[in-house]
């Protein structure tokens, strides 16, 4: 008996080991073990996210990422090709039409994976895996549209799948037996109830026979008409006043400082609303505005006035947040104290951007201008270094009253655009513009620069951050550039810069693809720490310097 028990136990252990070998196939990797092509592909696709870990499943590399409060996974091939991305969506935030489908078609099943999936040449859609609550159960994979009625796009059930809405034969037999038992018990209870009722009726009749009869009480004298008191004449009925229908109060019209009227929340595309949730988890006093082709969500985020800018295809561009005086960092305050002694704080706006070129605007009153309420504005980068200063001579309204009523978020970009250089859009040939529009139909915020040798640079921003597309005079794409995050520059190139350019610091770098000869390279821009002069360096994908 003991040997038999040990044999069964050993068999169970072997089955568990086999299950773990078959199911746990993903291998955890160190960042250094991930090929450079894979890392670069991730950087090109999602330069703005934080990478928290790497896995390898077969020949597929999986990067765990974090974008604000949202977690996700990016799947890439060993050759550095992007396959797909999943951004986690809590099951309680799924549209009710999707959860209703699961409840009807998969009763008692669990949603093990719920996410928004991004794939090449496909619209962003919901991705679900549902399975039985059992060890080793294989999931059914479902995809739903992320807009409209959330239509089911595809359903893949595992091999040997048994539809949970159809009863299996053995279950039918069990159900029939249980139903028969319930019916027999019901009939037996009915017989007992009938017998008890008959016995009660018989006892009541016997009791009635033995009870003595009682005399009926004297009838009450009837009152005659003469005895009735005279009734007062009836008053004529007054005509009822018709109640006036209540006037429905019109919905209040919400406008921003520029006169833009808020749009209804149900007109905002779902992909745009989802993008907002990634940036602001619980927005208060939310109002949506559509300015040109940009959706702007104005709300309170943790008590701070906030404006979130999102493109129609759900790409977050920037967030503006009104900040308190405490947000002025030590380096900013030092600059203000050194050059504007006695300054008084008015307000500040923090700008977070998809390209990581974050800024801080500080508005304040200089000591000599405090009574007149003339505002001086300074822009700092995210490190607290000066970008530009706007003197109080330029006032968007001119007087103290107007200045006091300035809305920080609405005036921010008016001031930002004051000293920006005009782009070269007017000199770009129409065929070049048409070629860009054909290649990037969804991009609207493009800036043009005319380069050497009759080439034109289109500068714009996507989910990957800042991009540059270079066209020749015939409208053909010559090069494409994608800005990388400085921290992701390869260690080989960083070591080279430290050794050969000690007095320089890294400003920015780009991944460059030259179309004609299919050359891929890195363009690195460095700045002399003393003279602030810039210098361009080129490297191949292995990190070796090259002539370009």
N, C-alpha and C positions, 0 to 999 in steps of 0.2 A: 504493500500500500504506500509506503514511504517513497519507494523508488518510482512508483507511478506518479506521485505528486511532484517529485523533483523533475521528472521528464516533462510534465505539463508546464512547470515553471520555466524550464530551460527553453521550451518551444516559444513561450510568450516573450521571453527576453530576446530571442533571435528575431521574432517578428517586429518587435519595437526597434531593434537596431537597423533592420532592413528598411523600415518605414522612414527612419531618420536619414538614412543614406539617400533614399530616393527623393525626399521632400526638401531637405536642407542642402540645396546644391549651391547656394550663393556663398561666395568667398569674400570675406572682409579684407579690404586692401588698405595699405598705408598710402598717403598722397604721393610719396616718392615712387611707389610701384605702378602708378597710373601712367600710361604712355603720354608723351608730350602732345601728340596729335589729338588725343581724347580730351586732355585738359584744355587745349586751345579751342577745340570745337565747343566745349561747354562755355568757355569765356566769350566766344563769338555769339553764342545763342542767348546766354543769360549772364551778362557782365555785371549786373547789379545785385545778384543774389549772394548769399553766404553759403559756402559749401561746408556741410557738417560731417560728411563721411563718404566713403566709396565702397561699392560692392562689385563683384564680378560674377555673372551668371552665364556659364557657357562662354561665348565670345562677346557677350554684351556687358558693357560697363554701366553701372548705375550710380549716379551721384545723388546723395541726399542733400537737399537744398532748403534754405529758409529765406523767404521773402517777407520781411516784416513779421506779422503774426502767423503767416501761412507756411506750412511745410509742404514739400513736394519731392518728386524723384524725376531725374532726367536720365533717359536711356540713350546710350551712344554705342555705335559699333567700334570694333577694334581699329578700324580705319579712320575713326574720327568723324563719322557721319551721324548726325542727329536722327534718332528714331522717333522718340515721342517724349512727352512730359506729362506727369500727373501732379496736379495740385490738390491736396486733400480738402474734402468738403465734409463737415460733420453731418451725420445722417439726419439730425434734427433741422438742418438748414436746406435739405433737399426739397424741391418742389413737391407739393402734395400729390400731383398727378403721377409722379414717379413712385413715391412710396405706396400709393394706392395700387399701382400695377403690381408691385412686389407682394403686397398683402393678398391680392386676389390670386395671382399666379404662383406664388411661392409661400403658401401658408405655413407658419411655424419655422420658416427659414430665417437665417441671419444675414444682414448686409455686412460682409467682412471687409469690403473695400468700397469707398465712395469718393469720387474725385472728378475734377474737370480735366479732360484730356486734350492735349494739343498735339497735332500730327501735321506733317507736311501735306499741303494741298487739301486739307480738311478743315471744316469749321470747328471751332472749339465746342466740345460736347461733354455730356456727363458719362462717366465710366463707372459701372458697378460690378461687383462680384458678390453673388448670393449663394449660400450653401447651407446644408443641414448642420445642426448643432451636434456634430459627431466628429470624433477623431478620424483624420484621414479623408474626410469628405471633400470631394472635388467641387469647385464652384461653377456656377453658370455665369457667363459674362454677358452683361447687357450694356448697350449704349443708347442714350437718349439725346435728342436735340436740346440745346441750352436756351432756345428761344421759343416763342409761341406756346403751343400746347404740350411741349416736351414730348414730341412723337418718338416712339420706339424706333431706333435706327437699325439695330442688329441684336440678335440673341443667339448665343452659342452655348448649348448644353453639353456637359461632359459625356463621354462614352458610357453607355449603360444607364443613362438618366431615366428615372421613373417619375412621371408627372405627378407631383403631390396633390393635384386637384382631382386625379382619377384614382378611385379606391382599388387596391390590389385584391385578387381573389381570396387570399387567406383573410384579409381584413374584412371582406364582404361577409364571409362565413361567420366570423366572430361577431360582426355587427348584427347579422340575422339572429344568432343565438341570443345575444343580449336583448334584442328587441322582443323575442318570444318570451324570455323570462319576464321582461317588464309587463307584457300584455297579460300573462298568467297572473302575476301579482295584482295587476289592476282589476281583473275579473274577480279574483278572490276577495279583494277589498270591497267590491261592489255588492257581492252576495252577503257579506257580513253586514254592510250598511243597510241593505234591504230587510234582513231578518231583524235587526235592532229596531228599525222603523215600524215594522208590523207589530212587534211586541209592545212598543210604546203606545200605538194606537189602541190595541186591545185593553191595555191597562187603563187608558183614559176613558173608554166606554164603560168599564166596570165601575169606575169611580163616579161617573155621571149618574148611574142607576141608583146608587146608595145615597145620593145627596138629596135632602128634603127640599120641596118647592117653596119659594118665598113669594109673598104678595107683591104685586106691582105697585109702585108709588103713585099717589093721586096726581092726576094730570094738572098742569098749571093752567089757571084761568087765562082765557084768551082776551086780549085787549080789543075793544071796539074802536071804530073810527072816531066816535065822539070823545073817547078818553085820550086820544092821541093829541099831543101838544101841537099848536099851530106852527107850521114851518115857515121860515122867512123866505120871501121871494128870491129866486135865484138871480144872481148877477149875470148880466150878459158877458159872454166870453170876450176877453180882450184879444185883439189880433197879435200874434207873436211876431216880434221883430226878427227879421232875417239876420242871422249872424254873418258878419262880413268875413270873407275868407282871409286867413292870416297871410300877410305878405311874407314870402320867403326871403330871408336875408341873403343877399348875394355873397358868394364866397369872397373873402378879402383878397385883394390883389397884392401880391408880394413882389417888390421890385428891389433891384440892387441900386447902388449909388449912380450907376450909369443909365438907369431907366430900363434895364432889361427885365422883362416880366418872367417870373418863375413859371416853369412848366409842371404839369401834373406828373406825379411819381410813376403812375402806370404807363406813361408814354416813354419812360426811360428804358432802353434795351436791357434785358436781363444780364447780358455780359458786362455792361457798364456798371450795373448795380453790384454784381459780384466783385468787380474790380475795386469798388469803394469799400466793401466789407474787408478786403485784404489790407486796406490802409487805415480804416477807421472802424473799429469793432462795434461800438455802440454810439452812433452819431445822434446828437440831440438837436432839436429844432432844425431838422434837415429840410432844405429847399434846393431844388434842381433848376439850373439855368442852362440854356443852349445858346452859346455865343459862337456865331459862324458854324463851324462843325465840331466845336469842342463842348463836351458836357462838363459843367462846373457844379460840384456839390458844395454848398455852403452850409455849415453846421457848427455845432459846438462839440469839440472833442476834448474830453476831460476838463471841461470848463473853459477851454481856449477857443476863440473864434478861428475857424479853419475853412479853407477853400481847397478842394481837391479837383484837379484838372485831369479828365480822362477822355481819350479819343473814342469815336463811335464803335471801333472794334475792340474796345475794352483794354486799351493800353494806357497805363498810368503814365502821365507826363511829369507832373509836379504837384506839390502840396505847399500851400502857404499857411502859416500859423502865426497869429498875433501872440507875442511873447511878453512876459513881464520884465521889469528892469533887471531882475536877478539873472536874466539870461545873457546879459552883456558880460562876456568873458573878461578875464584879467588883462589879456593882450589888447582887446578892444578898449577897455576902460583906461588902460595906460596911454593909448593914443589920444583918447579924448581929453584926459587930464593934462597931457603934455602940450597939446595944441589948442585946447578950448577950456582953459581953467574957469571953473564956476559954471560949467554947462549943466542944464537941467533936462532930465529924460522926458520925452513925450511918448513915444511908443517904439516897438521893434517888431519886425516880421521876419520869420525864419522861412527860407525856401529850401525844400528838399526836392531834388531833381532825379530823374531816371538815369541821367548821365553822370551822376555823382558830383556834379559841379554845384554843390550846395553853397548858399549865400546867406548872409544876415544883413538886413537893412535896419539901421538905427536912426531914428529921428529925434532931434533934441533942439533946445533953445540955447543959443550962445548967451553969455552973460549980458552983452550989450544989446541983444535983440529980444530979451525976455519980455519986456513991457509991450513991445510991438507984436509979440507972438509970431516972429518970423522963424521959420523952421529950417534947420540945416540937416541934410541927409547924407549919411555915409554908408557905403556898402563894403562889407568885409567878406573874405572867403571863409570856408569852414574852419580854417586854422586860425582865424582872427586877424589875417593880414589885410591891409587896405587894398580895395579894388578901385573905387572912385568916390569923389566927394561932389555933392550938389549944393551950391551956395544958396543962401536964402533969397538972393536976388530973383531967382526963378520961383515964383509961387503959383501954384495951380488954383488960382482964385484971387490972389493978391492981398487980401486983408486978413486981419486977425480972426474975424468971424469965420471966414471960409477955411482958414487953416485949422481952427479948432474943430470944424465939422468934417475935416478930411477923414475918409475911411481908409485905414492902412492897407487893407487887401486890394481895394479898388484903385488906389493911387500908386501902388507899388510899381506896376509895370509902365505906367506913364512916366515915372521918374527914371526907371531902368532904361527906357528907350531914348532918353534925351541925347546921350552922347554916343550912341551906337553908330558905327560906320554904316553907310548905305551899302547894300549889296549890289552886285553887278547884274541883276536880273534883266535890266533894260538892254544890255549888250549881248545877251545870250540868244542865239538863233532859235527861231520857233521850232525847227525840226529837232533841236537838242531838247527843248522843253517837252515836246511831244514824246520823244523817246524815253525821257525820265518818267512821264506820266504813265506810259505803257508799262514800264518796268515796276514802278511803285505807285499803283493807282490809289492807295489809301493814304499816302503821305501828303500832307498839306503844308506843313511848317518847314518849307525848304528855303535855304539861303544859297544864293549863287555867287561864286567867285571865279573871275576869269584868270586863268593861269598862263604859263608860257606855251609857245608852239600851238596856239589856237585850241587850247584845251579849256574845258569848263568844269568846275567842281560844284556838285550839288551837295550841300551840307544839311543833314537832317537827323532826326532822332527816332529810334524804334525801340522795341523791347530789349535790344542788345546794347542800347546806348547810342552814342554819337557815331554816325556813319558818314562816309564821303564817297560819292560815286563820280568818277572822272569820265567825261565824254570828249570825243574829238569833234571836229567841226561838222562831221557827217552824221552825228547823233549816235555813234557807236561807243559802247562802253570800253574804256581803256583800262581802268583800274577800279577796284573797290577797296575801301579802307574801313576798318572797324576799330574804334578806340577800345583799348583794354584797360583793366584796372591795374594801377601801378604795382600793387602787391602781387599780381599774378605774372609779372615779367619773370622769365626763366632765371634760375639761379646762375646759370652760365653767363648770361648777359650782365646780370647785376655784379658778379665777381669781376668781369672785364671792366665795367665802368669804375668800380672802386680802385682798380689797379691802374688804369690808364687815364682816368679823368677824375682825379682826387678833388679838384677844386670846382667840380660841377655837381649839380643835383639833377635828378630825373624829373622832368616836367610831365611828359605823357608819352605813350607809345601806341602804335597802330599795327594791326595785322593787315597786310597789304597783299592783294592778289592782282597780278598783272595778266590780263586776259590773253594777249597775243602769244606769249611764250610760256603761259601756264606757270609763271614763277610766283611762289609764295615767299614772303619775307616779312620781317619786322622793321618798322620805321620807329626809331627812338629819338625823342627830342630832349636834349639836356640844356641846362642853363648855367652859365658862369655865376658863381655865388657872389662875386664882387661886381662885375660889370653888367650882369643880367643879360648878356648876349646869348642868343640861342644857337645851338648847333644840331644838325641832323646826322644821325648815324643809322646804318643799315646792317641787318644781320639775317642770316638764313635761319631756317627752322631749328637747326642744331645749335644756334647761338654764336656762330662764327661771323666775324665782320666781313662784309662784302661791299663791292662797288655796285651802285645802283644807277 
